């Protein structure tokens, strides 16, 4: 049967297209989790395919073409929602008429990462970001950040509030991402204690502020 008849996609073609979309999403989420656990360089594309039960060992290459493309798509999978959340938090703060300070800016930057969890209830995206830091692959993030204006504004504002030159700020932000990532990993070990999770995240933000101004 032809894929299109009279310009309308056949039901078989639609099912194939939906399966492809579902496979891509599953690969992205497995990549995020595995990269976060073992580092970008510690996971092969074949392992990611195997993790979703794909019979084709080249399924990642088929859908993405390369590990670099998969990394970029993993960023783009999460960042739109995170950027919208940051934009909403920025708007809420502005409506309150209070001046922005380091504590509030750090909260806007990291709370959406605290709120994000994967299917297992783990904070997978910040673990993934930390893996990019550890392997000096942050160029992927900076390459797409211009598409997410709220995130860019928060990071720029945080740099200005810190009073640090950009290179030093970037180094300290890398350390802070690691601190928050480890804090959320500890939180993941006690997923049923919401109050303790909130307290641990609040403590991590206090330590992040101290690290930024030290």
DRENKE-590767 format. One line per 2 residues: number of its first residue (from 1); for each residue y, z, x of C-alpha. Coordinates in Angstrom, 1 decimal. Each point is the difference from the previous one (the first is absolute). Example, Ala and Ser with C-alpha at 12.3 -4.5 7.8 and 13.67 -1.06 7.14 Angstrom:
BEGIN
1> -4.5:7.8:12.3; 3.4:-0.7:1.4
END
This chain:
BEGIN
1> 0.0:0.0:0.0; 3.5:-0.8:1.3
3> 2.2:2.9:1.0; 2.7:-1.4:-2.3
5> -0.2:-1.9:-3.2; 3.3:-1.3:-1.4
7> 1.8:2.3:2.4; -1.8:3.1:-1.3
9> -2.2:2.0:2.4; -3.6:0.2:-1.1
11> -1.6:3.4:-0.8; -2.2:-0.4:3.1
13> 3.0:-0.6:2.2; 1.8:2.9:-1.5
15> -3.0:2.3:0.7; -0.2:-1.2:3.6
17> 3.8:0.5:0.4; -0.3:3.6:-1.4
19> -2.9:0.7:2.3; 2.0:-1.2:3.0
21> 3.0:2.3:-1.0; -2.4:3.0:-0.4
23> -1.6:-0.7:3.4; 3.3:-0.3:1.8
25> 1.1:3.3:-1.6; -3.2:1.7:1.0
27> 0.2:-1.2:3.6; 3.6:1.2:0.3
29> -0.8:3.5:-1.3; -3.1:0.2:2.3
31> 2.1:-1.2:2.9; 2.6:2.6:-0.7
33> -2.5:2.8:-0.1; -2.1:-1.1:3.0
35> 3.1:-0.7:2.2; 1.4:3.3:-1.0
37> -3.2:1.8:1.0; -0.9:-1.8:3.2
39> 3.1:-2.0:1.1; 0.8:-3.6:-0.3
41> -1.9:-0.8:3.2; -3.0:2.0:-0.9
43> -1.0:-2.0:-3.1; -1.4:-3.5:0.0
45> 0.6:-2.5:-2.8; -3.8:-0.2:-0.6
47> 0.0:3.8:-0.6; 2.7:-0.3:-2.6
49> -2.0:-2.7:-1.8; -3.2:2.0:0.1
51> 1.9:3.0:-1.4; 0.6:-1.8:-3.3
53> -3.6:-1.3:-0.1; 0.8:-3.6:0.7
55> -2.9:-2.2:1.0; 2.3:-2.4:1.9
57> 0.7:1.6:3.4; 3.1:-2.2:0.3
59> 1.5:1.0:-3.3; 3.1:1.5:1.6
61> 0.7:-3.2:2.0; -0.6:-2.0:-3.2
63> 2.6:1.9:-2.0; 2.6:0.9:2.7
65> -0.7:-2.1:3.1; 0.6:2.7:2.6
67> 0.2:3.8:0.5; 3.8:-0.4:0.4
69> 0.3:-1.6:-3.4; -2.2:2.8:-1.5
71> 2.2:2.7:1.5; 3.1:-1.7:-1.4
73> -1.5:-0.3:-3.5; -1.1:3.7:0.2
75> 3.7:0.9:0.5; 1.1:-2.3:-2.8
77> -2.7:1.5:-2.3; 1.6:3.4:0.0
79> 3.6:-0.4:1.0; 1.4:-1.5:-3.3
81> -0.9:3.1:-2.0; 1.0:2.4:2.8
83> 3.4:-1.9:0.3; 0.6:0.3:-3.7
85> -0.8:3.7:0.1; 2.5:0.5:2.9
87> 2.6:-2.0:-1.9; -0.5:2.2:-3.1
89> 0.4:3.1:2.2; 3.1:-1.3:1.6
91> 1.5:-0.8:-3.4; -0.9:3.5:-1.2
93> 1.6:1.6:3.0; 3.2:-2.1:-0.3
95> 0.3:0.9:-3.7; 0.0:3.6:1.0
97> 3.1:-0.4:2.0; -1.2:1.8:3.0
99> 0.4:-1.2:3.6; -3.1:-1.2:1.7
101> -1.5:2.2:2.6; -2.9:-0.1:2.4
103> -2.3:2.0:-2.2; 0.5:-2.1:-3.1
105> -0.2:-3.2:2.0; -3.3:1.0:1.5
107> -1.3:0.9:-3.4; 0.9:-3.4:-1.4
109> -1.6:-1.7:2.9; -3.3:1.9:-0.1
111> -0.6:1.3:-3.5; -1.2:-3.4:-1.3
113> -2.6:0.1:2.8; -0.9:3.5:-1.1
115> -0.4:-1.3:-3.6; -2.2:-3.0:1.0
117> -3.7:0.5:0.1; -2.9:-2.4:0.1
119> -3.1:-0.1:-2.3; -1.5:2.9:2.0
121> 3.2:2.1:-0.5; 1.0:-0.4:3.7
123> 3.5:-0.8:1.3; -1.2:-3.3:1.5
125> 3.3:-1.8:0.4; 1.7:2.4:2.4
127> -3.2:0.3:2.0; 0.1:-3.8:0.2
129> 3.6:0.1:1.2; -0.9:2.6:2.6
131> -2.7:-2.3:1.3; 2.6:-2.7:0.4
133> 2.2:2.4:2.0; -2.9:1.0:2.2
135> -0.9:-3.6:0.9; 3.6:-1.1:0.5
137> -0.2:-2.3:-3.0; 3.2:1.1:-1.8
139> 1.3:-3.5:0.4; -2.0:-0.9:-3.1
141> 2.0:2.6:-2.0; 3.4:-1.0:1.3
143> -0.9:-3.6:-0.7; -0.2:0.5:-3.7
145> 2.4:3.0:-0.5; 2.9:-2.3:-0.8
147> -1.8:-0.8:-3.2; 0.2:3.7:-1.1
149> 3.7:0.9:-0.1; -0.3:3.6:-1.2
151> -2.4:0.8:2.9; 2.4:-1.6:2.5
153> 2.9:2.0:-1.4; -1.8:3.3:0.2
155> -1.1:-0.6:3.6; 3.6:-1.2:1.0
157> 1.5:3.0:-1.7; -2.4:2.4:1.7
159> 0.9:-1.5:3.4; 3.7:0.5:-0.7
161> -0.5:3.5:-1.2; -2.0:0.9:3.1
163> 2.8:-1.0:2.3; -2.5:-1.5:2.4
165> 0.2:-3.4:1.6; -2.4:-2.5:-1.6
167> -2.6:-0.1:2.8; -0.3:3.9:0.1
169> 0.0:0.1:-3.8; -2.9:-2.5:-0.1
171> -2.0:2.0:2.4; 0.5:3.3:-1.9
173> -0.7:-1.7:-3.3; -3.4:-1.2:1.5
175> -0.8:3.7:0.8; 1.1:1.1:-3.4
177> -2.2:-2.6:-1.7; -2.9:1.4:2.0
179> 0.9:3.6:-1.1; 0.1:-1.0:-3.7
181> -3.2:-2.0:0.3; -1.9:3.0:1.5
183> 1.5:2.3:-2.7; -1.2:-2.3:-2.8
185> -3.4:-0.3:1.7; -0.3:3.8:-0.2
187> 1.1:-0.1:-3.6; -2.8:-2.5:-0.7
189> -2.5:2.6:1.0; 1.2:2.3:-2.9
191> 0.6:-2.6:-2.8; -0.4:2.4:-2.9
193> 2.7:2.5:1.1; 3.3:-1.7:-1.2
195> 2.2:3.0:0.8; -1.3:0.2:3.5
197> 0.5:-3.7:0.4; 3.6:0.2:-1.1
199> 0.6:2.9:2.4; -1.6:-1.8:2.9
201> 2.0:-3.1:-0.6; 3.2:2.1:-0.2
203> -0.9:1.6:3.3; -0.6:-3.4:1.6
205> 3.5:-1.1:-1.1; 1.6:3.1:1.6
207> -1.9:-0.7:3.2; 1.0:-3.7:-0.2
209> 3.7:1.0:-0.3; -0.3:2.3:3.0
211> -1.6:-2.7:2.1; 2.7:-2.5:-0.9
213> 2.9:2.3:1.0; -1.7:1.8:3.0
END
